[in-house]
Amino acid sequence: MNQTYPSIKVNDIETTIHWYSDFLGFQCTYKSSLKNPEYALLEKGNQKIYLIKDGAGESYASNVVIFETSELEKEFNLLDSAGVIFTKPIGNGVFSETEFEIKDYEDNRLIYIKKI
């Protein structure tokens, strides 16, 4: 196995695509259709996130995505400059000795951990 990529259910794929693009620098490289897509793929470097439309509308704030980085402070400052909402500042965490947390458009938790 070479890579593992998260797949998250969202209620509003189009707005989620724009949020990940505007705030995190991801690009949408695939949508299942131009209008009301059911699936989408976001990419940034070697990172990928798959979006799946939640037809039942029950997925709000139910996902957690963890990003590992060796430049945690730099990522924090870039996201702070972009205007993201931090739910936890840099500090001790559950997944790493040093981490911080933000939330996306649909209140999903995005946790950045320091690569050791």
KARA-V617750 format. One record per residue. N is the residue number from 1. RES is the residue in one letter. PSI is psi in whole degrees, 0 to 359 (* if undefined). NEAR is the number of other ideal C-beta (glycine too) atoms within 8 Angstrom. Layout:
BEGIN
n=(N;N)
res=(RES;RES)
psi=(PSI;PSI)
near=(NEAR;NEAR)
END
This chain:
BEGIN
n=(1;2;3;4;5;6;7;8;9;10;11;12;13;14;15;16;17;18;19;20;21;22;23;24;25;26;27;28;29;30;31;32;33;34;35;36;37;38;39;40;41;42;43;44;45;46;47;48;49;50;51;52;53;54;55;56;57;58;59;60;61;62;63;64;65;66;67;68;69;70;71;72;73;74;75;76;77;78;79;80;81;82;83;84;85;86;87;88;89;90;91;92;93;94;95;96;97;98;99;100;101;102;103;104;105;106;107;108;109;110;111;112;113;114;115;116)
res=(M;N;Q;T;Y;P;S;I;K;V;N;D;I;E;T;T;I;H;W;Y;S;D;F;L;G;F;Q;C;T;Y;K;S;S;L;K;N;P;E;Y;A;L;L;E;K;G;N;Q;K;I;Y;L;I;K;D;G;A;G;E;S;Y;A;S;N;V;V;I;F;E;T;S;E;L;E;K;E;F;N;L;L;D;S;A;G;V;I;F;T;K;P;I;G;N;G;V;F;S;E;T;E;F;E;I;K;D;Y;E;D;N;R;L;I;Y;I;K;K;I)
psi=(130;316;157;134;140;151;121;141;135;157;325;93;315;312;324;319;312;321;311;329;308;318;325;353;14;154;139;117;353;137;141;336;158;325;128;59;150;334;153;155;128;138;146;109;235;9;143;143;126;133;137;130;130;98;332;346;30;5;359;127;33;0;152;129;133;127;129;131;147;351;61;315;320;314;317;312;320;316;323;317;328;344;23;163;117;132;346;124;175;130;189;146;185;321;347;161;330;123;167;167;140;173;148;189;324;22;22;146;128;113;125;123;151;126;130;*)
near=(3;2;6;4;8;8;8;12;10;14;8;8;13;7;8;14;13;8;11;12;12;7;11;10;6;11;8;10;6;7;11;7;7;4;4;5;12;8;12;13;12;15;10;8;4;4;9;9;14;12;15;10;12;10;4;5;7;6;12;8;8;7;11;7;11;9;10;7;11;5;6;14;7;8;11;11;8;8;12;9;6;9;5;8;5;10;7;8;5;8;8;5;13;3;7;8;7;10;17;13;12;12;10;11;7;11;8;13;12;12;13;15;14;12;6;4)
END
